[in-house]
Amino acid sequence: MADQHRLTIVTKGRGSVDITDDIAGLVRAGPAESGIAHIFVRHTSCGLAITENADTDVRRDLETLMQRWAPDGDPAYRHDTEGDDDMAAHARSLLTGVSLSVPFAGGRLLLGIWQGIYLFEHRTQGQQREIVVTLIC
């Protein structure tokens, strides 16, 4: 059995958005006691990650690393249709990934104590992002 939902997240530009509570709410309201929450973002210039949820410096440092690994406006890039951040955003999407699977039981996500689920916006301008959450039981 599967129960599917769509979430719309509006970002403010490059950075991370904590979506843990959004996903947890769907799990709590879902029809199943246990299963897997599959989370998929329908875009190629943002990504999903499970990372540290207690210290915001972790996410800031991850952004610093992504700037090193996939800098905006690199002259080696050919794809720049939507600006200097275009190809960098696609590369960063590969680094973070576009889907996650998180187990749940008792109507609760089985994340570790210091884990949160984040949407990483890789474009410099704010965007509207769609996330598909499938609860598989």
Secondary structure, DSSP 8 states (H G I E B T S, - for coil): -EEEEEEEEE--SSEEEE-HHHHHHHHHHSS-SEEEEEEEE--SSEEEEEEESS-HHHHHHHHHHHHHHS-TT-TT----TT-TTHHHHHHHHHHH-SEEEEEEETTEE---TTEEEEEEE-SSS--EEEEEEEEE-
